[in-house]
């Protein structure tokens, strides 16, 4: 069994509360809008990290990360991109990519809205972890962690923090 942490839309911030939530995880998957290489490098030094770039990411981040990525955790195939939509409303090209890749888990970000839902037509679990950064239009800071045991997902936990509780001058990593 492997515990993975899933986050997106850090927008240059890496809150200590997020790192504490991700501490038990063996791997981290970041679904884009990282907000700078310093966040990606800090996550990678903390835990093995797989990341894709998002629409706000700069040239250096785009050179270090792909637009789409596929990989395995145990026997579970994971596909991830930043702008992906969700079951029944996938972004252009995503449904075809998922049909070709046949993942067990599809991760995307962009919407800043936490969403976990099955896609019975494609036999996969879709996760958008919401937004883990302190900047953006979201009112809640969220991330997800779950256990992967072959192709079985369990113990899904959500980090959820009201963004208004953050004080000016909070400790974070920023480019």
N, C-alpha and C positions, 0 to 999 in steps of 0.2 A: 504494500500500500504506500502511495506517495501523496503528500499534501502539496498542492500548488496554490499560489497566490495569484490573483488576477486583478489588474488595475488598469486604468486608462486616464487620459486627460489630466495629467499632473501639471501641465502648463508651467514647468519650471520650478515647481514646489515639490519637496519631498518631506512631508510632515513627520515628525518623530512618532506620532500616534499611528501612522500608516506602517512605519518600520516595525513598531512593536507588534502590530496585528500580523504582519508577515513573518515574524520571527520563527514560528513553528514550521514554516513551509520549506520544502526542499528546492522548489523552483518557483520563479516568478515569470509571469507572462504579462507584458505591458502592451496594451492595444492602441498605442499611438497618442499623438499630441503630448509628447514627452516634455518638450519645452527647452531642450538643450542637452548637450552631451554630458554635462556634469551630473544631471539626474540619472541618465542611463549608466554612466560609469559608477556612480555611487550604488545604484541598485545591483549592478554586476559584481561589485566588490562585496556586497552584502550576501547575495545568493546568486546562483546561476540564473541569468535573466535572458529571456527571449523577448524581443520587442520589434514592433513595426513603427514606421513613421506615420505621422498624421498630417493633416492639412496645415497646421501652424508650425510644423517643424522646419528648421533651417537646413541649409545645404549640407553642413557637416553631419547633422543627424541623419539626413537622407542617405549620405554616403555610408554611414555605419549600420543602418537598419534597412530592411526591405519594405516594400509596400504591402506585400502579402507573405505569409510564412506558413509552412506546414511542418509538423514534427510529431514525435511520439513521446508519451509518458506512459511507461509500461507498454501495454498493448493498445492503448487508447490513441487514436489519431486526432490531432488537434490542428485546426486551421484558424488563422487569425489575420485580420486586417483592421484598419481604422474605421473606414466608412463602409458598413456592411448591411445596415438595416436590420430586419428581424423577420422571422417566419411569416410568410404571407405578404411581406413588404420589403424584400431584399433590394439593395441598391443595384443599379445596372451592372451586369456581369457577374454578380455574386452567386446567383442561383446556378448558373452554368458551371462556375468554379467549384461550388459545393457538390454538384452532380458528378463532376470529374474526379474530385479528391475523395469523396465519400468519408468525411470525418465523423468521429463520434461526438466531438465537441467543436463548436464554432464560437469564437470570441471576436467581438468588435467593440468599438467605443463610439466617440463622436457626439452622441446625443446628450451626454451628461445625465442620462436617465438609466438607473439600475433596472435591468430586466433579465430575468431567468425564465426561459420557457422552452418546452420541447418543440421540435419540428418533426411531427410524426411522418410526414411525407418523405423526409430525408433521413429518418432514424438517427437524429442527432439532438444534442442539448445545445441551446443557444444561450450565451451569457454576454451581456453588456454590463460591465461592472460599475457603470456610472462615471463619476468624476472624482478623482482622488486629490486634485489640487485645490488650492485656496482661491484661485482666480477663475472667473467665469460666471455664467448666468445661473448656475445651480445653487440651490439653498442647502443641499446636503452633500457632505463629502462621504463617498462610499468606495468600498473595495470588497472583494470576495475571496474566500479561500474554501477549498474543498478537497476531499480525499478521492484519489483515483486508484481503483483496484481492478486491474485489467481494464474492462470496459464498463465498470460499475462506478457511479458517482455517489458519494455519501458525505455526510457531515458538512454540508454546505453552510458556511457562516458568513454573515455580512457585517462589515465595518460600516457604521452609520454615525455621522457626527453632524450636528447642526452647525453650519458654517458661521452663523452669527455668534457662536460662542468663542470663536477665535479672537484673541485680543491683538491689537495693533502691536507689532514688534515680536510676534511669535517666532519661535526658532524654526527655521526651514533652510533647505538648500536651494539656492537660486543661482542661475547663470549670471 
